[in-house]
């Protein structure tokens, strides 16, 4: 449905987008994910036609809509755009905002489509209200309905939930995904929140410094990251320095099987929180040892524990663990640390630079 090939864009002497390529299929919800300044929103603007690429092509269906020196106007692309600030017209009612993009259609058709959108967002009782009379969540629903009302081939959403509080954001994420999937809408959403991307997307395009780092399903990016940046982006991880010694990698936490790295290679060993447990049962004796409790912080449903590896009283290397509920140990106590090596990730140090 949409294909980006080797897309590049410069602002002055700065290259903002670097050889970006990915595809979107019909009825797919794709998230552009990455840290601030990585080129997510600029890529979205290129797809919408608000920016023109200096290299590469954008194809929608069988039509090239952007290439170097050529671009179809935004209004000719059959694309809906939901802006981060919603951009509702303050002088128009909810119904009038939704109907705004339906010019050129009969009055009866405009009325039917507007009320269909109002039913979908469950706001028929608010049709005559103005934007300032609505909550942030209600404004977001209206903006979504307005973007969808003309039934565009492609819907683009630029961080649509960033201005909402945490509890409302989760609720509206679920509602928005349900609406898009139920109606078979093809959509691309920009977000910097990895949890939001994993909950919303069929596929994720992870970006960094204007490039695509990795593309895949949420599960693929989480379980098989291509580099340390990808692994760290989706959750906090423990870092350990490692050095290859024959069939093993030596770390302060114990030995990890070598993954075909040459002898003497310095590597980064990343350990996800779920791989760390505290208790008597060891996953692997090579990664089980007695360690010192250095700090315990209770955070509602879990305790965050900092454990010292190696010499006491204050070891140079620490590892973080999560324990369900309150952790009944004091600073200075010795406990048994176990690490599931199947959930450890190893990358050459230069890949993390």
N, C-alpha and C positions, 0 to 999 in steps of 0.2 A: 504494500500500500504506500509506503514511504521508504526512500532509500537515500542515504547520505554517503557520498563517495569522496574521500580525500579532501574534505572541506577545510579551507584555511582562510583566516581573516587577520589583517593587521590594523591597528589603530596607531597611526604615525609609524614610529620605529619599533613598536611593540607588537609581536605576534600573539594574538589573543587565542586563536583557534588553530590547532596544528594537525592537519591530516586526519580529521575526524570522519570516521565511517561507521555506520550501523544501519540496520533495517528495522522497520516496524510493520507487522502484519495486521490484517483486518481484525477489528474487535480486540486488539491487544492493548494493554495498559503498560507503558514503559516509563520508568523513572530515570531521569538524568540526576545522578547523585555525585556529590563531591564537596570539598571544602569551599568556603567563600573565595571568589576570584578565580575559580578553576575553568570558567567558560560555559557553565550550564545555561544561564539565562541568555547569553549571547548566542549560543547554539539554538535556543528556542526562538530567538528573534530572527535568526537566519531562516529557520523553517517557516516562520510566519511571513517573511518577506520584508521585515522592518530593517534588516541589514542585507547588504549584497556581498557574497563571497568574492575573494580575489583569486581563489583557486578551488577546484572541485565542483561537484554538481549535487543538486537536490532534485530527486525525481518523485513525483506523486502519481501513482498508477503508471501510465505509459508516457506521461508528460514531464519533460524537464522544466522545472519552474525556476531554478537558479543555476547559473554557471558564471564563470569569469566573464564580466562584461554584459551579462544578460540576466534579467529577473522579471518574473511575472508580478504584477502589482498585488499587494496583500489582499485587496478586496476581490481579486480574481482567483484566489487559491482555494476557496471553499473551506476556510479554516476558522474555527472559533477560538477566542483567546480570553482566558480568565486571568486578569491582572492580580498582582499581589495585594493591591489596595482596593480591589473590587471595582473601583471607578464607576460607581452607580451615579446616575444623574440625580442631584438633590431636588430638582424641581419637578421630577416625574414620580408618579406613584409606582408601587411594586409592579402592578400589571402593565403600566406604560413603559417601565424599564425593560421588562421582558419582551414586550412587543416592539421595542425600538428597532431591532434588527430584521423585522419582518416587512419592511416597506416593499411595495411592488406587488403584494399579494392582496387578494380580496378581503374586505372587512370581515366576512364570515370566517375565512381561513385564518386570519390574524386572531380573531376571538377564540376559535377552537384550539389553535396551537398554544395561545397564551394560557388558557385554562388547563390544557393538558400539562403544561409545565408547572403551573400552580399546584395541581393535584400531585404531581410527582414529588415536589418538594414540601408537600403538606402545608401550604400557606394560602389556601383559598380564603381564609378568614382575614388575611392581611392584604388583600389585593389593592385596597384603596389607601393604604398607609404610605408614608414617605420614608426614605432611607433613614433619616434621623430618628424616626420612631421605632426602629428595629434594633435588636441586639446584634452583636458582631456575628454570631452564628447565623442569624436570619439573613443578614446582609450577604453572607457568603453563599447561602442557598440561592438567593435571588440572582447574584452574579453568575452562579453556575447555570441557572435556568436561562438567563439572558444569552449566555454564550452558546447554549445548546438549542435555543429556540429555532434558529434557522436550519437546524439539522445539518451541521457541517460534516464533511467527510472526516475531518481531523479536529480534535479538541486539544488545545495547548493550555496547561495550567502552570503558572509561575508562583511557586511556594504559596498555595492558596490557604494554608492553615497556619502560617507563621505568626499571625497577629492574634491568635486565639489562646485562651488559657488551656492548661494541660488536659483537664477533664473534658472540656468542650471539643478540643482538637481531636481526641480519640473518637468521640461520638460522631463527629462530622466526617472523619476519615472513613469510618465504616459506612455511613449513609452514602457518601459520594461514590465509593467503590461499588456499592450495591446498585446505585442508579446507573453508573457507567456500564457495569457488566450485564445488568438485566436488559439494557437497551442495545447492547452490542456496540457501544461507542469506542472508536479508536482514539486513544489519548496518550499524550506525553506530558509528564508532570516533572517539574523541577523541585528538588528538595535537597537540603544539606543534612537532613536527619536520617541516619541509616535505618533506624527502627521504622520510621514512617515509610521508607522505600520498601523495606521487606514486607510490611503489612499490606501495602497498596499494589505493588508491581507484579506483573507476570514476568517481566524481565527488567534487569537493572543495567544501565550504562554508567559505569563508574569513571569519573573524570579527574584528572590532576594536571595542573599547569597547561590547560588547553588541549590535552590529549585524552583519548580513551585508554584507560588502563586495562579494564576487563569488562566484558559483557556476558551476561548469563542470568539464569534464574536466581532468586535470593539464596536458595540452598546451594547452588553451584558456587556463588561468590563467597559464601560463608565457609563451606567445607573444603573448597579447593582454590584458595586465593593464589594468584600468580606471583605475588610478592608480599613483602612485609607491610607495605603501605595499605594494601587491600585488607590483609588480616587484621591490622590495627584499627582500620576505619570502622569495622562493624562491632567491635567490643574492646574493652580494656584487656590488655594482655600483659603477662609477665615476660620480661626480657632477661635472658641469660646469655652470657658470652660462652661460646663453645669453640673447641678446637678439635679437628679430626685427628684421631690416632688409630690408624688401621681400620678395623671394622666398627669402631665406636667413635662417638663424639663425647668428649669430656666436658661436663658442666659442673658448677657448684652444687647442683641438685642430684648429680649422679650421671650414669652413662646412658646415652641414647644411640640406637643403631645408626650407623653411617648410611647415607643415601647416595652412595657413589661419588662423594666428594674426594678429591685427592688428599693424600696424607698431608697434615699440617695446615689445611685450609681453616681460616677463621670464619666462623658462622654466627648468625643470630639465631637463637632458639627462642621461639615464642610459645608460651603456654597459656591456654585459655583458662579463665576462672573455673569452668566446669570440670577441667581436668585435675584440679587440685582438691584433695580431700584430707581431712584430719581424722585419724582413727587407726584402729589396730589392723584392719584388713588392707593388705598391700596389693596394688594392681601388678606391680613388678618390683622385685626386690632391688633391682639396679637403680630404681628411682624412689626408694623408700628410705627415710632416715629420720632420726630424732632431731628436732629443731627447737629454737627458743622463741617464745611468744614475745614480740616487741611492742605491739599495740593492738588494742581491741576497740572497735567503734561499732556501737549498736545502731542500726538504721531500720527500725520497724521490723520487717519480715526476715531480716538476715543480719548477721554480724560480719563486719569487714575486719579481717585479721592480717596483721603484718608479721611475717615470720622471718627470723634470721637464719641464714645458712652459714655454717662454718663456725669460726671461733667466737667465743663470748668474751666480754659482756655485750659488745655492740659490733656485730659482724658487718662486713662491708657489703654483702649481698643479701637482698631481701626478696621475698616472694609474697604476693597478696593472695589471700584465700577468702572465700565466702562460706559462711556456716549458717544453715537454716536456724532462725530463732536466736535467742541469747546464747553466747558462748561462755561456758562455765570454766574459765581458766584466767589466771592473772598474769600480768606482765612479769616475765622472768621464768614462768613455768616451761617445762620441756614437754613437747607433744610429738606424736608420730605424724610425719608428713608423707603423703602418698601422691604420686603423679601418674596419671594414665597417659603413657607415652603415645597411644594411638591418637591423642588429641594435642600433640605437640607439633609445631611447624618449624622447619629449618630452612633458612635462606642464607646465601652468601652475603657477607657484610656489604659488598659493593652495591647489591640490589636495594639496600635500605638507605643508601647515602642520599 
